Structures are given as structure tokens and as C-alpha cells.
Amino acid sequence: MAVTDVADPFDMSLAAISKHLMILTRAGLISQEKRGRVKWCKLEPDALRAASVWMQGFGQFEPVNLDAFERFLATELPQRE
């Protein structure tokens, strides 16, 4: 996909999207190629497969309920003025 197409659904600047895509590129999860004035992004399936396996290792933990955690902190921490 073109970077502009990747950015389209998000409420972020194109510069912010580009920074995020650069991080994914450095991680090897995507590759980028400039053709003319358009920068194209391509998923790297082997790297994504390895990342997916790594993330599945965290599936053994229960997801954190942030609302319950906030209530817990409110009862346990002293109130500050």
C-alpha cells in the first residue's frame, strides 16, 4: 500500500504515520520502497510470523482490566489534595 493509503483511516498526521512505519521497517516487519514520489509499504510475512509466535507467548496471561485496576489504586493509595 502507499503510505497515504495506510495513513488514511487514522486521525494522525502523515509525518506521525511515517515515523511509525519507519519503526516497523527498522524492526523488519515491513519494507518500504519509493517509486517516483510515492512510498510503498509491503508486509514481510516471515517477520510477522515470528512476531506473532512471540506475542502468542503472552496469551497465557489474563488481560488487564484497567477500570478494575484504577478502582484498586483509588482504594489503596492515599488521596492527595
mmCIF file of the N, C-alpha and C atoms, coordinates in Angstrom:
data_MODEL
# 
_entry.id   MODEL 
# 
loop_
_atom_site.group_PDB 
_atom_site.id 
_atom_site.type_symbol 
_atom_site.label_atom_id 
_atom_site.label_alt_id 
_atom_site.label_comp_id 
_atom_site.label_asym_id 
_atom_site.label_entity_id 
_atom_site.label_seq_id 
_atom_site.pdbx_PDB_ins_code 
_atom_site.Cartn_x 
_atom_site.Cartn_y 
_atom_site.Cartn_z 
_atom_site.occupancy 
_atom_site.B_iso_or_equiv 
_atom_site.pdbx_formal_charge 
_atom_site.auth_seq_id 
_atom_site.auth_comp_id 
_atom_site.auth_asym_id 
_atom_site.auth_atom_id 
_atom_site.pdbx_PDB_model_num 
ATOM 1   N N  . MET A 1 1  ? 0.839   -1.179  0.000  1.00 0.00 ? 1  MET A N  1 
ATOM 2   C CA . MET A 1 1  ? 0.000   0.000   0.000  1.00 0.00 ? 1  MET A CA 1 
ATOM 3   C C  . MET A 1 1  ? 0.882   1.240   0.000  1.00 0.00 ? 1  MET A C  1 
ATOM 4   N N  . ALA A 1 2  ? 0.351   2.268   -0.556 1.00 0.00 ? 2  ALA A N  1 
ATOM 5   C CA . ALA A 1 2  ? 1.037   3.561   -0.482 1.00 0.00 ? 2  ALA A CA 1 
ATOM 6   C C  . ALA A 1 2  ? 0.913   4.090   0.941  1.00 0.00 ? 2  ALA A C  1 
ATOM 7   N N  . VAL A 1 3  ? 1.907   4.808   1.395  1.00 0.00 ? 3  VAL A N  1 
ATOM 8   C CA . VAL A 1 3  ? 1.885   5.367   2.750  1.00 0.00 ? 3  VAL A CA 1 
ATOM 9   C C  . VAL A 1 3  ? 0.622   6.191   2.977  1.00 0.00 ? 3  VAL A C  1 
ATOM 10  N N  . THR A 1 4  ? 0.208   6.942   1.987  1.00 0.00 ? 4  THR A N  1 
ATOM 11  C CA . THR A 1 4  ? -1.009  7.760   2.149  1.00 0.00 ? 4  THR A CA 1 
ATOM 12  C C  . THR A 1 4  ? -2.239  6.877   2.356  1.00 0.00 ? 4  THR A C  1 
ATOM 13  N N  . ASP A 1 5  ? -2.286  5.709   1.710  1.00 0.00 ? 5  ASP A N  1 
ATOM 14  C CA . ASP A 1 5  ? -3.399  4.780   1.913  1.00 0.00 ? 5  ASP A CA 1 
ATOM 15  C C  . ASP A 1 5  ? -3.358  4.149   3.302  1.00 0.00 ? 5  ASP A C  1 
ATOM 16  N N  . VAL A 1 6  ? -2.149  3.863   3.783  1.00 0.00 ? 6  VAL A N  1 
ATOM 17  C CA . VAL A 1 6  ? -2.006  3.323   5.136  1.00 0.00 ? 6  VAL A CA 1 
ATOM 18  C C  . VAL A 1 6  ? -2.490  4.357   6.148  1.00 0.00 ? 6  VAL A C  1 
ATOM 19  N N  . ALA A 1 7  ? -2.168  5.613   5.922  1.00 0.00 ? 7  ALA A N  1 
ATOM 20  C CA . ALA A 1 7  ? -2.486  6.688   6.864  1.00 0.00 ? 7  ALA A CA 1 
ATOM 21  C C  . ALA A 1 7  ? -3.959  7.079   6.848  1.00 0.00 ? 7  ALA A C  1 
ATOM 22  N N  . ASP A 1 8  ? -4.629  6.836   5.735  1.00 0.00 ? 8  ASP A N  1 
ATOM 23  C CA . ASP A 1 8  ? -5.991  7.336   5.544  1.00 0.00 ? 8  ASP A CA 1 
ATOM 24  C C  . ASP A 1 8  ? -6.963  7.048   6.695  1.00 0.00 ? 8  ASP A C  1 
ATOM 25  N N  . PRO A 1 9  ? -7.045  5.825   7.233  1.00 0.00 ? 9  PRO A N  1 
ATOM 26  C CA . PRO A 1 9  ? -8.055  5.568   8.276  1.00 0.00 ? 9  PRO A CA 1 
ATOM 27  C C  . PRO A 1 9  ? -7.713  6.158   9.649  1.00 0.00 ? 9  PRO A C  1 
ATOM 28  N N  . PHE A 1 10 ? -6.521  6.666   9.825  1.00 0.00 ? 10 PHE A N  1 
ATOM 29  C CA . PHE A 1 10 ? -6.080  7.130   11.144 1.00 0.00 ? 10 PHE A CA 1 
ATOM 30  C C  . PHE A 1 10 ? -6.176  8.641   11.272 1.00 0.00 ? 10 PHE A C  1 
ATOM 31  N N  . ASP A 1 11 ? -6.482  9.089   12.471 1.00 0.00 ? 11 ASP A N  1 
ATOM 32  C CA . ASP A 1 11 ? -6.569  10.516  12.762 1.00 0.00 ? 11 ASP A CA 1 
ATOM 33  C C  . ASP A 1 11 ? -5.207  10.988  13.273 1.00 0.00 ? 11 ASP A C  1 
ATOM 34  N N  . MET A 1 12 ? -4.216  10.880  12.406 1.00 0.00 ? 12 MET A N  1 
ATOM 35  C CA . MET A 1 12 ? -2.848  11.274  12.725 1.00 0.00 ? 12 MET A CA 1 
ATOM 36  C C  . MET A 1 12 ? -2.268  11.981  11.506 1.00 0.00 ? 12 MET A C  1 
ATOM 37  N N  . SER A 1 13 ? -1.240  12.775  11.742 1.00 0.00 ? 13 SER A N  1 
ATOM 38  C CA . SER A 1 13 ? -0.582  13.442  10.614 1.00 0.00 ? 13 SER A CA 1 
ATOM 39  C C  . SER A 1 13 ? 0.194   12.416  9.797  1.00 0.00 ? 13 SER A C  1 
ATOM 40  N N  . LEU A 1 14 ? 0.435   12.743  8.556  1.00 0.00 ? 14 LEU A N  1 
ATOM 41  C CA . LEU A 1 14 ? 1.216   11.872  7.686  1.00 0.00 ? 14 LEU A CA 1 
ATOM 42  C C  . LEU A 1 14 ? 2.634   11.708  8.232  1.00 0.00 ? 14 LEU A C  1 
ATOM 43  N N  . ALA A 1 15 ? 3.157   12.761  8.835  1.00 0.00 ? 15 ALA A N  1 
ATOM 44  C CA . ALA A 1 15 ? 4.501   12.685  9.430  1.00 0.00 ? 15 ALA A CA 1 
ATOM 45  C C  . ALA A 1 15 ? 4.531   11.677  10.580 1.00 0.00 ? 15 ALA A C  1 
ATOM 46  N N  . ALA A 1 16 ? 3.490   11.663  11.413 1.00 0.00 ? 16 ALA A N  1 
ATOM 47  C CA . ALA A 1 16 ? 3.416   10.712  12.530 1.00 0.00 ? 16 ALA A CA 1 
ATOM 48  C C  . ALA A 1 16 ? 3.303   9.285   12.007 1.00 0.00 ? 16 ALA A C  1 
ATOM 49  N N  . ILE A 1 17 ? 2.484   9.090   10.995 1.00 0.00 ? 17 ILE A N  1 
ATOM 50  C CA . ILE A 1 17 ? 2.348   7.757   10.389 1.00 0.00 ? 17 ILE A CA 1 
ATOM 51  C C  . ILE A 1 17 ? 3.691   7.310   9.827  1.00 0.00 ? 17 ILE A C  1 
ATOM 52  N N  . SER A 1 18 ? 4.382   8.201   9.158  1.00 0.00 ? 18 SER A N  1 
ATOM 53  C CA . SER A 1 18 ? 5.688   7.873   8.578  1.00 0.00 ? 18 SER A CA 1 
ATOM 54  C C  . SER A 1 18 ? 6.681   7.443   9.646  1.00 0.00 ? 18 SER A C  1 
ATOM 55  N N  . LYS A 1 19 ? 6.649   8.101   10.794 1.00 0.00 ? 19 LYS A N  1 
ATOM 56  C CA . LYS A 1 19 ? 7.543   7.717   11.895 1.00 0.00 ? 19 LYS A CA 1 
ATOM 57  C C  . LYS A 1 19 ? 7.221   6.311   12.382 1.00 0.00 ? 19 LYS A C  1 
ATOM 58  N N  . HIS A 1 20 ? 5.931   6.008   12.530 1.00 0.00 ? 20 HIS A N  1 
ATOM 59  C CA . HIS A 1 20 ? 5.531   4.663   12.957 1.00 0.00 ? 20 HIS A CA 1 
ATOM 60  C C  . HIS A 1 20 ? 5.958   3.614   11.923 1.00 0.00 ? 20 HIS A C  1 
ATOM 61  N N  . LEU A 1 21 ? 5.779   3.934   10.654 1.00 0.00 ? 21 LEU A N  1 
ATOM 62  C CA . LEU A 1 21 ? 6.164   2.998   9.607  1.00 0.00 ? 21 LEU A CA 1 
ATOM 63  C C  . LEU A 1 21 ? 7.677   2.789   9.572  1.00 0.00 ? 21 LEU A C  1 
ATOM 64  N N  . MET A 1 22 ? 8.431   3.824   9.884  1.00 0.00 ? 22 MET A N  1 
ATOM 65  C CA . MET A 1 22 ? 9.891   3.684   9.925  1.00 0.00 ? 22 MET A CA 1 
ATOM 66  C C  . MET A 1 22 ? 10.305  2.710   11.040 1.00 0.00 ? 22 MET A C  1 
ATOM 67  N N  . ILE A 1 23 ? 9.631   2.763   12.153 1.00 0.00 ? 23 ILE A N  1 
ATOM 68  C CA . ILE A 1 23 ? 9.921   1.839   13.256 1.00 0.00 ? 23 ILE A CA 1 
ATOM 69  C C  . ILE A 1 23 ? 9.621   0.404   12.823 1.00 0.00 ? 23 ILE A C  1 
ATOM 70  N N  . LEU A 1 24 ? 8.483   0.203   12.151 1.00 0.00 ? 24 LEU A N  1 
ATOM 71  C CA . LEU A 1 24 ? 8.144   -1.128  11.653 1.00 0.00 ? 24 LEU A CA 1 
ATOM 72  C C  . LEU A 1 24 ? 9.158   -1.605  10.614 1.00 0.00 ? 24 LEU A C  1 
ATOM 73  N N  . THR A 1 25 ? 9.662   -0.665  9.810  1.00 0.00 ? 25 THR A N  1 
ATOM 74  C CA . THR A 1 25 ? 10.675  -1.007  8.813  1.00 0.00 ? 25 THR A CA 1 
ATOM 75  C C  . THR A 1 25 ? 11.971  -1.424  9.501  1.00 0.00 ? 25 THR A C  1 
ATOM 76  N N  . ARG A 1 26 ? 12.389  -0.658  10.487 1.00 0.00 ? 26 ARG A N  1 
ATOM 77  C CA . ARG A 1 26 ? 13.627  -0.992  11.212 1.00 0.00 ? 26 ARG A CA 1 
ATOM 78  C C  . ARG A 1 26 ? 13.511  -2.336  11.915 1.00 0.00 ? 26 ARG A C  1 
ATOM 79  N N  . ALA A 1 27 ? 12.296  -2.679  12.353 1.00 0.00 ? 27 ALA A N  1 
ATOM 80  C CA . ALA A 1 27 ? 12.062  -3.965  13.012 1.00 0.00 ? 27 ALA A CA 1 
ATOM 81  C C  . ALA A 1 27 ? 11.977  -5.107  12.005 1.00 0.00 ? 27 ALA A C  1 
ATOM 82  N N  . GLY A 1 28 ? 11.925  -4.774  10.719 1.00 0.00 ? 28 GLY A N  1 
ATOM 83  C CA . GLY A 1 28 ? 11.853  -5.795  9.690  1.00 0.00 ? 28 GLY A CA 1 
ATOM 84  C C  . GLY A 1 28 ? 10.452  -6.337  9.443  1.00 0.00 ? 28 GLY A C  1 
ATOM 85  N N  . LEU A 1 29 ? 9.440   -5.714  10.044 1.00 0.00 ? 29 LEU A N  1 
ATOM 86  C CA . LEU A 1 29 ? 8.066   -6.189  9.882  1.00 0.00 ? 29 LEU A CA 1 
ATOM 87  C C  . LEU A 1 29 ? 7.440   -5.743  8.567  1.00 0.00 ? 29 LEU A C  1 
ATOM 88  N N  . ILE A 1 30 ? 7.931   -4.625  8.037  1.00 0.00 ? 30 ILE A N  1 
ATOM 89  C CA . ILE A 1 30 ? 7.508   -4.169  6.713  1.00 0.00 ? 30 ILE A CA 1 
ATOM 90  C C  . ILE A 1 30 ? 8.746   -3.713  5.952  1.00 0.00 ? 30 ILE A C  1 
ATOM 91  N N  . SER A 1 31 ? 8.602   -3.572  4.647  1.00 0.00 ? 31 SER A N  1 
ATOM 92  C CA . SER A 1 31 ? 9.651   -2.937  3.847  1.00 0.00 ? 31 SER A CA 1 
ATOM 93  C C  . SER A 1 31 ? 9.008   -1.767  3.125  1.00 0.00 ? 31 SER A C  1 
ATOM 94  N N  . GLN A 1 32 ? 9.827   -0.801  2.779  1.00 0.00 ? 32 GLN A N  1 
ATOM 95  C CA . GLN A 1 32 ? 9.335   0.383   2.075  1.00 0.00 ? 32 GLN A CA 1 
ATOM 96  C C  . GLN A 1 32 ? 10.171  0.587   0.818  1.00 0.00 ? 32 GLN A C  1 
ATOM 97  N N  . GLU A 1 33 ? 9.493   1.028   -0.224 1.00 0.00 ? 33 GLU A N  1 
ATOM 98  C CA . GLU A 1 33 ? 10.164  1.300   -1.492 1.00 0.00 ? 33 GLU A CA 1 
ATOM 99  C C  . GLU A 1 33 ? 9.571   2.569   -2.081 1.00 0.00 ? 33 GLU A C  1 
ATOM 100 N N  . LYS A 1 34 ? 10.449  3.446   -2.528 1.00 0.00 ? 34 LYS A N  1 
ATOM 101 C CA . LYS A 1 34 ? 9.978   4.689   -3.141 1.00 0.00 ? 34 LYS A CA 1 
ATOM 102 C C  . LYS A 1 34 ? 9.990   4.523   -4.657 1.00 0.00 ? 34 LYS A C  1 
ATOM 103 N N  . ARG A 1 35 ? 8.821   4.763   -5.246 1.00 0.00 ? 35 ARG A N  1 
ATOM 104 C CA . ARG A 1 35 ? 8.681   4.731   -6.703 1.00 0.00 ? 35 ARG A CA 1 
ATOM 105 C C  . ARG A 1 35 ? 8.130   6.082   -7.128 1.00 0.00 ? 35 ARG A C  1 
ATOM 106 N N  . GLY A 1 36 ? 8.978   6.857   -7.766 1.00 0.00 ? 36 GLY A N  1 
ATOM 107 C CA . GLY A 1 36 ? 8.584   8.220   -8.117 1.00 0.00 ? 36 GLY A CA 1 
ATOM 108 C C  . GLY A 1 36 ? 8.426   9.033   -6.848 1.00 0.00 ? 36 GLY A C  1 
ATOM 109 N N  . ARG A 1 37 ? 7.264   9.642   -6.689 1.00 0.00 ? 37 ARG A N  1 
ATOM 110 C CA . ARG A 1 37 ? 7.018   10.442  -5.481 1.00 0.00 ? 37 ARG A CA 1 
ATOM 111 C C  . ARG A 1 37 ? 6.217   9.667   -4.445 1.00 0.00 ? 37 ARG A C  1 
ATOM 112 N N  . VAL A 1 38 ? 5.927   8.402   -4.721 1.00 0.00 ? 38 VAL A N  1 
ATOM 113 C CA . VAL A 1 38 ? 5.090   7.600   -3.821 1.00 0.00 ? 38 VAL A CA 1 
ATOM 114 C C  . VAL A 1 38 ? 5.943   6.569   -3.093 1.00 0.00 ? 38 VAL A C  1 
ATOM 115 N N  . LYS A 1 39 ? 5.750   6.489   -1.782 1.00 0.00 ? 39 LYS A N  1 
ATOM 116 C CA . LYS A 1 39 ? 6.433   5.490   -0.978 1.00 0.00 ? 39 LYS A CA 1 
ATOM 117 C C  . LYS A 1 39 ? 5.459   4.348   -0.717 1.00 0.00 ? 39 LYS A C  1 
ATOM 118 N N  . TRP A 1 40 ? 5.880   3.128   -1.041 1.00 0.00 ? 40 TRP A N  1 
ATOM 119 C CA . TRP A 1 40 ? 5.043   1.949   -0.913 1.00 0.00 ? 40 TRP A CA 1 
ATOM 120 C C  . TRP A 1 40 ? 5.514   1.100   0.257  1.00 0.00 ? 40 TRP A C  1 
ATOM 121 N N  . CYS A 1 41 ? 4.565   0.498   0.954  1.00 0.00 ? 41 CYS A N  1 
ATOM 122 C CA . CYS A 1 41 ? 4.857   -0.378  2.093  1.00 0.00 ? 41 CYS A CA 1 
ATOM 123 C C  . CYS A 1 41 ? 4.427   -1.799  1.752  1.00 0.00 ? 41 CYS A C  1 
ATOM 124 N N  . LYS A 1 42 ? 5.205   -2.748  2.202  1.00 0.00 ? 42 LYS A N  1 
ATOM 125 C CA . LYS A 1 42 ? 4.904   -4.163  1.972  1.00 0.00 ? 42 LYS A CA 1 
ATOM 126 C C  . LYS A 1 42 ? 5.125   -4.923  3.272  1.00 0.00 ? 42 LYS A C  1 
ATOM 127 N N  . LEU A 1 43 ? 4.148   -5.742  3.654  1.00 0.00 ? 43 LEU A N  1 
ATOM 128 C CA . LEU A 1 43 ? 4.309   -6.583  4.835  1.00 0.00 ? 43 LEU A CA 1 
ATOM 129 C C  . LEU A 1 43 ? 5.374   -7.636  4.562  1.00 0.00 ? 43 LEU A C  1 
ATOM 130 N N  . GLU A 1 44 ? 6.123   -7.982  5.591  1.00 0.00 ? 44 GLU A N  1 
ATOM 131 C CA . GLU A 1 44 ? 7.134   -9.038  5.492  1.00 0.00 ? 44 GLU A CA 1 
ATOM 132 C C  . GLU A 1 44 ? 6.613   -10.246 6.265  1.00 0.00 ? 44 GLU A C  1 
ATOM 133 N N  . PRO A 1 45 ? 6.008   -11.225 5.555  1.00 0.00 ? 45 PRO A N  1 
ATOM 134 C CA . PRO A 1 45 ? 5.306   -12.324 6.224  1.00 0.00 ? 45 PRO A CA 1 
ATOM 135 C C  . PRO A 1 45 ? 6.152   -13.143 7.189  1.00 0.00 ? 45 PRO A C  1 
ATOM 136 N N  . ASP A 1 46 ? 7.400   -13.426 6.844  1.00 0.00 ? 46 ASP A N  1 
ATOM 137 C CA . ASP A 1 46 ? 8.225   -14.241 7.738  1.00 0.00 ? 46 ASP A CA 1 
ATOM 138 C C  . ASP A 1 46 ? 8.477   -13.526 9.061  1.00 0.00 ? 46 ASP A C  1 
ATOM 139 N N  . ALA A 1 47 ? 8.756   -12.240 8.993  1.00 0.00 ? 47 ALA A N  1 
ATOM 140 C CA . ALA A 1 47 ? 8.982   -11.466 10.217 1.00 0.00 ? 47 ALA A CA 1 
ATOM 141 C C  . ALA A 1 47 ? 7.698   -11.355 11.023 1.00 0.00 ? 47 ALA A C  1 
ATOM 142 N N  . LEU A 1 48 ? 6.569   -11.167 10.346 1.00 0.00 ? 48 LEU A N  1 
ATOM 143 C CA . LEU A 1 48 ? 5.288   -11.076 11.046 1.00 0.00 ? 48 LEU A CA 1 
ATOM 144 C C  . LEU A 1 48 ? 4.939   -12.398 11.705 1.00 0.00 ? 48 LEU A C  1 
ATOM 145 N N  . ARG A 1 49 ? 5.269   -13.512 11.057 1.00 0.00 ? 49 ARG A N  1 
ATOM 146 C CA . ARG A 1 49 ? 5.020   -14.831 11.636 1.00 0.00 ? 49 ARG A CA 1 
ATOM 147 C C  . ARG A 1 49 ? 5.815   -14.989 12.937 1.00 0.00 ? 49 ARG A C  1 
ATOM 148 N N  . ALA A 1 50 ? 7.073   -14.597 12.906 1.00 0.00 ? 50 ALA A N  1 
ATOM 149 C CA . ALA A 1 50 ? 7.910   -14.691 14.110 1.00 0.00 ? 50 ALA A CA 1 
ATOM 150 C C  . ALA A 1 50 ? 7.371   -13.787 15.213 1.00 0.00 ? 50 ALA A C  1 
ATOM 151 N N  . ALA A 1 51 ? 6.920   -12.588 14.855 1.00 0.00 ? 51 ALA A N  1 
ATOM 152 C CA . ALA A 1 51 ? 6.351   -11.671 15.848 1.00 0.00 ? 51 ALA A CA 1 
ATOM 153 C C  . ALA A 1 51 ? 5.069   -12.248 16.424 1.00 0.00 ? 51 ALA A C  1 
ATOM 154 N N  . SER A 1 52 ? 4.265   -12.893 15.588 1.00 0.00 ? 52 SER A N  1 
ATOM 155 C CA . SER A 1 52 ? 3.013   -13.490 16.051 1.00 0.00 ? 52 SER A CA 1 
ATOM 156 C C  . SER A 1 52 ? 3.284   -14.610 17.046 1.00 0.00 ? 52 SER A C  1 
ATOM 157 N N  . VAL A 1 53 ? 4.261   -15.447 16.756 1.00 0.00 ? 53 VAL A N  1 
ATOM 158 C CA . VAL A 1 53 ? 4.624   -16.528 17.676 1.00 0.00 ? 53 VAL A CA 1 
ATOM 159 C C  . VAL A 1 53 ? 5.082   -15.938 19.003 1.00 0.00 ? 53 VAL A C  1 
ATOM 160 N N  . TRP A 1 54 ? 5.881   -14.880 18.954 1.00 0.00 ? 54 TRP A N  1 
ATOM 161 C CA . TRP A 1 54 ? 6.377   -14.235 20.165 1.00 0.00 ? 54 TRP A CA 1 
ATOM 162 C C  . TRP A 1 54 ? 5.214   -13.682 20.989 1.00 0.00 ? 54 TRP A C  1 
ATOM 163 N N  . MET A 1 55 ? 4.256   -13.013 20.310 1.00 0.00 ? 55 MET A N  1 
ATOM 164 C CA . MET A 1 55 ? 3.116   -12.415 21.022 1.00 0.00 ? 55 MET A CA 1 
ATOM 165 C C  . MET A 1 55 ? 2.195   -13.475 21.606 1.00 0.00 ? 55 MET A C  1 
ATOM 166 N N  . GLN A 1 56 ? 2.074   -14.624 20.954 1.00 0.00 ? 56 GLN A N  1 
ATOM 167 C CA . GLN A 1 56 ? 1.215   -15.682 21.472 1.00 0.00 ? 56 GLN A CA 1 
ATOM 168 C C  . GLN A 1 56 ? 1.713   -16.194 22.818 1.00 0.00 ? 56 GLN A C  1 
ATOM 169 N N  . GLY A 1 57 ? 3.000   -16.039 23.063 1.00 0.00 ? 57 GLY A N  1 
ATOM 170 C CA . GLY A 1 57 ? 3.558   -16.436 24.357 1.00 0.00 ? 57 GLY A CA 1 
ATOM 171 C C  . GLY A 1 57 ? 2.975   -15.638 25.506 1.00 0.00 ? 57 GLY A C  1 
ATOM 172 N N  . PHE A 1 58 ? 2.445   -14.473 25.219 1.00 0.00 ? 58 PHE A N  1 
ATOM 173 C CA . PHE A 1 58 ? 1.842   -13.645 26.253 1.00 0.00 ? 58 PHE A CA 1 
ATOM 174 C C  . PHE A 1 58 ? 0.369   -13.955 26.438 1.00 0.00 ? 58 PHE A C  1 
ATOM 175 N N  . GLY A 1 59 ? -0.190  -14.818 25.603 1.00 0.00 ? 59 GLY A N  1 
ATOM 176 C CA . GLY A 1 59 ? -1.598  -15.158 25.676 1.00 0.00 ? 59 GLY A CA 1 
ATOM 177 C C  . GLY A 1 59 ? -1.966  -15.936 26.920 1.00 0.00 ? 59 GLY A C  1 
ATOM 178 N N  . GLN A 1 60 ? -0.977  -16.443 27.626 1.00 0.00 ? 60 GLN A N  1 
ATOM 179 C CA . GLN A 1 60 ? -1.259  -17.213 28.826 1.00 0.00 ? 60 GLN A CA 1 
ATOM 180 C C  . GLN A 1 60 ? -1.681  -16.332 30.001 1.00 0.00 ? 60 GLN A C  1 
ATOM 181 N N  . PHE A 1 61 ? -1.478  -15.045 29.876 1.00 0.00 ? 61 PHE A N  1 
ATOM 182 C CA . PHE A 1 61 ? -1.830  -14.120 30.946 1.00 0.00 ? 61 PHE A CA 1 
ATOM 183 C C  . PHE A 1 61 ? -3.206  -13.533 30.698 1.00 0.00 ? 61 PHE A C  1 
ATOM 184 N N  . GLU A 1 62 ? -3.911  -13.258 31.768 1.00 0.00 ? 62 GLU A N  1 
ATOM 185 C CA . GLU A 1 62 ? -5.214  -12.614 31.658 1.00 0.00 ? 62 GLU A CA 1 
ATOM 186 C C  . GLU A 1 62 ? -5.023  -11.166 31.230 1.00 0.00 ? 62 GLU A C  1 
ATOM 187 N N  . PRO A 1 63 ? -5.901  -10.653 30.380 1.00 0.00 ? 63 PRO A N  1 
ATOM 188 C CA . PRO A 1 63 ? -5.797  -9.233  30.036 1.00 0.00 ? 63 PRO A CA 1 
ATOM 189 C C  . PRO A 1 63 ? -6.064  -8.362  31.262 1.00 0.00 ? 63 PRO A C  1 
ATOM 190 N N  . VAL A 1 64 ? -5.414  -7.230  31.292 1.00 0.00 ? 64 VAL A N  1 
ATOM 191 C CA . VAL A 1 64 ? -5.564  -6.328  32.431 1.00 0.00 ? 64 VAL A CA 1 
ATOM 192 C C  . VAL A 1 64 ? -6.852  -5.526  32.272 1.00 0.00 ? 64 VAL A C  1 
ATOM 193 N N  . ASN A 1 65 ? -7.675  -5.535  33.304 1.00 0.00 ? 65 ASN A N  1 
ATOM 194 C CA . ASN A 1 65 ? -8.886  -4.723  33.325 1.00 0.00 ? 65 ASN A CA 1 
ATOM 195 C C  . ASN A 1 65 ? -8.492  -3.385  33.933 1.00 0.00 ? 65 ASN A C  1 
ATOM 196 N N  . LEU A 1 66 ? -8.313  -2.377  33.104 1.00 0.00 ? 66 LEU A N  1 
ATOM 197 C CA . LEU A 1 66 ? -7.807  -1.090  33.579 1.00 0.00 ? 66 LEU A CA 1 
ATOM 198 C C  . LEU A 1 66 ? -8.791  -0.383  34.511 1.00 0.00 ? 66 LEU A C  1 
ATOM 199 N N  . ASP A 1 67 ? -10.089 -0.560  34.300 1.00 0.00 ? 67 ASP A N  1 
ATOM 200 C CA . ASP A 1 67 ? -11.068 0.058   35.200 1.00 0.00 ? 67 ASP A CA 1 
ATOM 201 C C  . ASP A 1 67 ? -10.956 -0.535  36.602 1.00 0.00 ? 67 ASP A C  1 
ATOM 202 N N  . ALA A 1 68 ? -10.833 -1.853  36.680 1.00 0.00 ? 68 ALA A N  1 
ATOM 203 C CA . ALA A 1 68 ? -10.693 -2.508  37.986 1.00 0.00 ? 68 ALA A CA 1 
ATOM 204 C C  . ALA A 1 68 ? -9.373  -2.102  38.639 1.00 0.00 ? 68 ALA A C  1 
ATOM 205 N N  . PHE A 1 69 ? -8.321  -1.977  37.847 1.00 0.00 ? 69 PHE A N  1 
ATOM 206 C CA . PHE A 1 69 ? -7.027  -1.562  38.382 1.00 0.00 ? 69 PHE A CA 1 
ATOM 207 C C  . PHE A 1 69 ? -7.103  -0.144  38.939 1.00 0.00 ? 69 PHE A C  1 
ATOM 208 N N  . GLU A 1 70 ? -7.799  0.736   38.228 1.00 0.00 ? 70 GLU A N  1 
ATOM 209 C CA . GLU A 1 70 ? -7.963  2.115   38.695 1.00 0.00 ? 70 GLU A CA 1 
ATOM 210 C C  . GLU A 1 70 ? -8.740  2.149   40.020 1.00 0.00 ? 70 GLU A C  1 
ATOM 211 N N  . ARG A 1 71 ? -9.802  1.331   40.135 1.00 0.00 ? 71 ARG A N  1 
ATOM 212 C CA . ARG A 1 71 ? -10.565 1.274   41.393 1.00 0.00 ? 71 ARG A CA 1 
ATOM 213 C C  . ARG A 1 71 ? -9.692  0.758   42.528 1.00 0.00 ? 71 ARG A C  1 
ATOM 214 N N  . PHE A 1 72 ? -8.868  -0.250  42.229 1.00 0.00 ? 72 PHE A N  1 
ATOM 215 C CA . PHE A 1 72 ? -7.959  -0.791  43.233 1.00 0.00 ? 72 PHE A CA 1 
ATOM 216 C C  . PHE A 1 72 ? -6.991  0.285   43.716 1.00 0.00 ? 72 PHE A C  1 
ATOM 217 N N  . LEU A 1 73 ? -6.401  1.014   42.793 1.00 0.00 ? 73 LEU A N  1 
ATOM 218 C CA . LEU A 1 73 ? -5.461  2.071   43.169 1.00 0.00 ? 73 LEU A CA 1 
ATOM 219 C C  . LEU A 1 73 ? -6.151  3.154   43.993 1.00 0.00 ? 73 LEU A C  1 
ATOM 220 N N  . ALA A 1 74 ? -7.384  3.484   43.647 1.00 0.00 ? 74 ALA A N  1 
ATOM 221 C CA . ALA A 1 74 ? -8.116  4.518   44.377 1.00 0.00 ? 74 ALA A CA 1 
ATOM 222 C C  . ALA A 1 74 ? -8.358  4.110   45.835 1.00 0.00 ? 74 ALA A C  1 
ATOM 223 N N  . THR A 1 75 ? -8.545  2.831   46.076 1.00 0.00 ? 75 THR A N  1 
ATOM 224 C CA . THR A 1 75 ? -8.789  2.385   47.450 1.00 0.00 ? 75 THR A CA 1 
ATOM 225 C C  . THR A 1 75 ? -7.489  2.176   48.215 1.00 0.00 ? 75 THR A C  1 
ATOM 226 N N  . GLU A 1 76 ? -6.414  1.852   47.521 1.00 0.00 ? 76 GLU A N  1 
ATOM 227 C CA . GLU A 1 76 ? -5.165  1.534   48.188 1.00 0.00 ? 76 GLU A CA 1 
ATOM 228 C C  . GLU A 1 76 ? -4.240  2.719   48.394 1.00 0.00 ? 76 GLU A C  1 
ATOM 229 N N  . LEU A 1 77 ? -4.296  3.697   47.518 1.00 0.00 ? 77 LEU A N  1 
ATOM 230 C CA . LEU A 1 77 ? -3.395  4.842   47.625 1.00 0.00 ? 77 LEU A CA 1 
ATOM 231 C C  . LEU A 1 77 ? -4.059  5.971   48.409 1.00 0.00 ? 77 LEU A C  1 
ATOM 232 N N  . PRO A 1 78 ? -3.282  6.674   49.232 1.00 0.00 ? 78 PRO A N  1 
ATOM 233 C CA . PRO A 1 78 ? -3.867  7.798   49.954 1.00 0.00 ? 78 PRO A CA 1 
ATOM 234 C C  . PRO A 1 78 ? -4.286  8.894   48.995 1.00 0.00 ? 78 PRO A C  1 
ATOM 235 N N  . GLN A 1 79 ? -5.366  9.538   49.326 1.00 0.00 ? 79 GLN A N  1 
ATOM 236 C CA . GLN A 1 79 ? -5.872  10.630  48.479 1.00 0.00 ? 79 GLN A CA 1 
ATOM 237 C C  . GLN A 1 79 ? -4.982  11.851  48.654 1.00 0.00 ? 79 GLN A C  1 
ATOM 238 N N  . ARG A 1 80 ? -4.661  12.504  47.563 1.00 0.00 ? 80 ARG A N  1 
ATOM 239 C CA . ARG A 1 80 ? -3.833  13.719  47.613 1.00 0.00 ? 80 ARG A CA 1 
ATOM 240 C C  . ARG A 1 80 ? -4.728  14.918  47.360 1.00 0.00 ? 80 ARG A C  1 
ATOM 241 N N  . GLU A 1 81 ? -4.457  15.984  48.065 1.00 0.00 ? 81 GLU A N  1 
ATOM 242 C CA . GLU A 1 81 ? -5.219  17.221  47.904 1.00 0.00 ? 81 GLU A CA 1 
ATOM 243 C C  . GLU A 1 81 ? -4.828  17.919  46.629 1.00 0.00 ? 81 GLU A C  1 
# 
